[in-house]
């Protein structure tokens, strides 16, 4: 994870010479005027700025170490943005409008600050005052338990993975794609096409996936979900279309088109519980028509572990 260390200002890099801070890291939050926060799932730590003493303090020791915590400055953020963008922030204009920058290694840097509006629409963010460095993780094998439950003969049931943000649905989706593509799932290598609107699934850098997506996977990177699904159906003859974070009306319409064309769909959607499925108009319609036959609900427990529940189209629990 040395490339993450190199995103920080030169004067801070000595803080990260000990590699122990990397283990289990999920996010780094950098906010002007505030302590730098390292998120590890079940705990948060903060940079103290005491490189020869204790460099990090945990959440429970926050008050005791508060006066010694390192606070990010505007100069720190400007320097970090130079490294993140390779001194070409303008080249990421379209990504910044969407609130993120994808960097080498597949890591995604969320950005926030003052929005620039043109005709009432976001044209950019300047100045950028907040960063969220989301660490790309591949957890090969994490989908192993669910694969037998979503199999339908030589393909899969149409399947939705649901959870609140940060519970691991994209990680589960990614590993499912890999396994289906390389034949690890059923001994049959399936053609999988991925619409990766925000480069979170394949973690593409200059179009090349940084994550293992399997040998029979094609990726449409940086494209809107609805447009991407339509393009892939026309050009790549997918057996399975994989898509992350369905939400817009156009997304649901495109999914229905894909199903009508014979492709199976493996997707994710935000939901706090299974009941929310019937409260979302398009999902309610899908459930009434039984377009999807498998629903996988993920929860992140207090200790950072993930709990998984699988349901069929009748909302009956399937043993996982």
PyMOL commands that set and color helices and strands:
alter all, ss='L'
color gray80, all
select helices_A, chain A and resi 2-5+10-16+19-22+59-68+74-84+89-97+144-150+169-182+225-235+249-260+274-279+281-289
alter helices_A, ss='H'
color red, helices_A
select strands_A, chain A and resi 27-31+37-39+44-47+56-58+100-102+108-118+121-134+151-152+155-156+159-163+192-196+204-205+208-209+217-221+240-246+264-270+294-300+306-312+317-318
alter strands_A, ss='S'
color yellow, strands_A
deselect
rebuild
show_as cartoon
